[in-house]
C-alpha cells in the first residue's frame, strides 16, 4: 500500500531518516523486523529495517544510507511525498528474553537496526551495554537514543576521533570482555565485515551472538530465494527464516559474494538515474 | 457449408512470430486467429449431442455452445457464453493445457485433429477486450457477507469472480504489489501479456471486487484477525511459493537463481527493461536451466531473450517424461534452446569471486518406473562432464510457503506442508477457512487452480448463507 512521508531528517552526510504513515505496520511490528519499499512504478523492492514505530501516531521510521539508485531517490523525497508501496512487517522478530547482560552492537547504519532490539532487551530486564561505532565522530548515529535504552554506552570510531579508537569488535574485547564483564549474549548489526569481526571475537570467548543479515531480496516473503545464506551448512532464507541468525554459524564469505552480484548493474542504474535527473528532473 | 465440407476443413494453425525474431524480443509468440480463421475453425466443431470436451474442462465451459456462436460470427455472444463459467478466458485460452483436457476428448481428434478450442477461446476473449465491450454480468443483491481471499492468483481470482456475482462483499489480499500471482510474477510476457492479466483483474474490480496489494497475510494480519475484522469466511489461494533447490555443492554461488527469482525479476519487476526499470537481472551468455516443466521452458526462453548465446535445458529424464506442455517444449526448441536430456547436475564450480563458471553433470539412463509412473533416471557411472556456464536457473518445482500455516492454529497441513482441504469443497480443518490451488495440490496448472476455486466458491456461498 502507498505510504506518505511525514517527517524527514538528515542524520549525517549520507544517512537519512524518514517517518512514514503506516498505521497497521506500526501496530504490528516488533524489534528486528523490516519493511520492503518500492518508490514508483519502475522501482525495485528493497528491504529496510524498522528503526522505530509509533503505534499511537501510526508511523514507521526507517534510517538508511544512500548507497545506490533507490536509496538516493528515497533520500530526495520530501515531507508529503508518497511512495507506492510499503510492505511489512517482514521477517521474524528478535528473540527477546531476560538472559543477564546483553551487548548490543551497531556499526554505521546498523545502529538504527540494533536500536529497537536494545530497547526490547532492556525492557525485558537485561543489563544492556550498547556499543555504537562508525568510521569517525561525524558518522556516529543515534548516540542519545542508544544512551536512553542502555545501561552503559560505548562509542568506537575507526579514526579515534571520538570514544574508543578502533573497531566495535575491538571495543567489545578490550573494554568489556577483558575488563571482566560477564556477557551472556551479543547482538551485532552493521556492515558484514563488522559482524564477521564481532563473531570472530565472541567465538573465542564462547558468547552466543546474533547477527541481522542484509541480503539482497526481491519479494521478501520466502518465494524467490535471492536472500539465501548458508547457516551451519544449511541454506536458509534471510527474509523468512531470519533476518537474524546465529552469527557463529553464518558463512560470511558467501554473504559478501552474494551482496556483490549486481555491483555493475547498481552503478549502471545510478548513472542512468543521474542522467535522467539532469535531463528531466528525475523519476 | 454442409457437414461434408466442414469435416474436410483442416485444423487452422496458429500464426506465430518467426522463431529467430521472437527469440530476441518479449512480445507474445502466437499472434491469434483472425475473425475469418476463427469462424472457419469453429465450423469444424460438429456440435456433438453429448459433448465430451466439456468433461475435460475443469470449469465446465459450454464449449460447443460458444463455438456455435463463433461460427455464426457472434463473437461477443460467444464471450458471454464462456464467461458464464470462466471469468478469465483470455488467460485460459493461452495457458491451459488443452491437449490434455478438452481437446484430447474432442471427437474430431479421433480421426484427425481436434477442434482448436483453446485458440478459439483466446480469440473470443481478445475480440471482446479489443471491442471495449466487456459485458458486466448480473450481480445478486447484497448478502451482507464479507469474504477474504488470500492470494490473487488463478484460484483467488476465480473465487472472487464467483462470490461477487452472488452478492457478497469480496476483498482479495495480495502479498506482492501487483495482483495476479503466478500470472504476473511467473508466466512471461511472451506467453501471457501482462496487459491482459491487468484487464481481467480490472474487470473483477469493475464488478466490485476489492484488491488490497502489498498485504502479507500471516504478517500484517493473521487469519484469526481477519475473522475478528468481520470476515465471514476466508479462502486461501496462496500458491506454491517456496523455491526448491537440489542441495548440491556450490548452489549458492553468484549467478545461480531459483526459477521463482529469475522469473519474478524479469516478469513482475520487468528487469528485462533495466535500467528503465530499477531491478537488475544477470544477463548470462551461457545459461543452464535445470528442469523439464513449463517453468523451465519459460526460464530458458527468458534467458534467450535477455541475450544469451547458449541456453541449455538440463533434464534428468528423456523428452517423453518431460512435464512441460508439448507446445512449450516445441517453441523452446524452435527458438534454439539446447536440450541436454538424461542429464543431471551434481555440483557447481565457482571462481575466486564466488561466481559460477561451470556445472558438473552426470548422464542418466532410464530404469524402472517410480512412484510417478515415469521411468526413474539412473546415473551412468563415470559419465561426469562439465558444462561451462555463467548463469544457472533451478526450475525443479516449488514447495509450500509456510507463512499462513505457521500463523494459523488448527489449520492442518500434510507432511510436505501443503494445506489439507477436501477435494469437493476446499474445506480445511478450520471452520470457515477454505483453500485451493497449488497451496493444496502442489505445483499444478492455472486451470486446475481455477477449478478448485470454483468448487470452493460454491461451498463458501453455502457456508456463509447458512451461518
HADDOCK unambig.tbl for C-alpha pairs under 7 A between the chains (distance, minus, plus):
assign (segid A and resid 1 and name CA) (segid B and resid 213 and name CA) 6.28 0.50 0.50
assign (segid A and resid 1 and name CA) (segid B and resid 214 and name CA) 5.49 0.50 0.50
assign (segid A and resid 25 and name CA) (segid B and resid 220 and name CA) 6.56 0.50 0.50
assign (segid A and resid 28 and name CA) (segid B and resid 220 and name CA) 6.62 0.50 0.50
assign (segid A and resid 42 and name CA) (segid B and resid 277 and name CA) 4.54 0.50 0.50
assign (segid A and resid 42 and name CA) (segid B and resid 278 and name CA) 6.12 0.50 0.50
assign (segid A and resid 43 and name CA) (segid B and resid 277 and name CA) 6.18 0.50 0.50
assign (segid A and resid 43 and name CA) (segid B and resid 278 and name CA) 5.19 0.50 0.50
assign (segid A and resid 44 and name CA) (segid B and resid 269 and name CA) 6.91 0.50 0.50
assign (segid A and resid 44 and name CA) (segid B and resid 278 and name CA) 5.15 0.50 0.50
assign (segid A and resid 44 and name CA) (segid B and resid 279 and name CA) 4.96 0.50 0.50
assign (segid A and resid 85 and name CA) (segid B and resid 177 and name CA) 6.92 0.50 0.50
assign (segid A and resid 85 and name CA) (segid B and resid 214 and name CA) 6.80 0.50 0.50
assign (segid A and resid 87 and name CA) (segid B and resid 214 and name CA) 5.44 0.50 0.50
assign (segid A and resid 87 and name CA) (segid B and resid 215 and name CA) 6.66 0.50 0.50
assign (segid A and resid 88 and name CA) (segid B and resid 219 and name CA) 6.94 0.50 0.50
assign (segid A and resid 88 and name CA) (segid B and resid 220 and name CA) 6.42 0.50 0.50
assign (segid A and resid 89 and name CA) (segid B and resid 219 and name CA) 6.19 0.50 0.50
assign (segid A and resid 89 and name CA) (segid B and resid 220 and name CA) 6.34 0.50 0.50
assign (segid A and resid 90 and name CA) (segid B and resid 219 and name CA) 6.73 0.50 0.50
assign (segid A and resid 219 and name CA) (segid B and resid 176 and name CA) 6.91 0.50 0.50
assign (segid A and resid 222 and name CA) (segid B and resid 242 and name CA) 6.07 0.50 0.50
assign (segid A and resid 222 and name CA) (segid B and resid 401 and name CA) 6.89 0.50 0.50
assign (segid A and resid 223 and name CA) (segid B and resid 241 and name CA) 4.66 0.50 0.50
assign (segid A and resid 223 and name CA) (segid B and resid 242 and name CA) 4.74 0.50 0.50
assign (segid A and resid 223 and name CA) (segid B and resid 243 and name CA) 6.22 0.50 0.50
assign (segid A and resid 223 and name CA) (segid B and resid 260 and name CA) 6.75 0.50 0.50
assign (segid A and resid 224 and name CA) (segid B and resid 242 and name CA) 6.99 0.50 0.50
assign (segid A and resid 224 and name CA) (segid B and resid 243 and name CA) 6.23 0.50 0.50
assign (segid A and resid 224 and name CA) (segid B and resid 258 and name CA) 6.48 0.50 0.50
assign (segid A and resid 224 and name CA) (segid B and resid 260 and name CA) 5.00 0.50 0.50
assign (segid A and resid 224 and name CA) (segid B and resid 261 and name CA) 4.31 0.50 0.50
assign (segid A and resid 225 and name CA) (segid B and resid 243 and name CA) 6.64 0.50 0.50
assign (segid A and resid 225 and name CA) (segid B and resid 258 and name CA) 6.56 0.50 0.50
assign (segid A and resid 225 and name CA) (segid B and resid 261 and name CA) 6.58 0.50 0.50
assign (segid A and resid 226 and name CA) (segid B and resid 261 and name CA) 6.43 0.50 0.50
assign (segid A and resid 257 and name CA) (segid B and resid 254 and name CA) 7.00 0.50 0.50
assign (segid A and resid 257 and name CA) (segid B and resid 353 and name CA) 6.57 0.50 0.50
assign (segid A and resid 257 and name CA) (segid B and resid 354 and name CA) 5.76 0.50 0.50
assign (segid A and resid 258 and name CA) (segid B and resid 254 and name CA) 5.75 0.50 0.50
assign (segid A and resid 261 and name CA) (segid B and resid 254 and name CA) 6.04 0.50 0.50
assign (segid A and resid 265 and name CA) (segid B and resid 280 and name CA) 6.26 0.50 0.50
assign (segid A and resid 269 and name CA) (segid B and resid 275 and name CA) 5.56 0.50 0.50
assign (segid A and resid 269 and name CA) (segid B and resid 278 and name CA) 6.61 0.50 0.50
assign (segid A and resid 272 and name CA) (segid B and resid 275 and name CA) 6.82 0.50 0.50
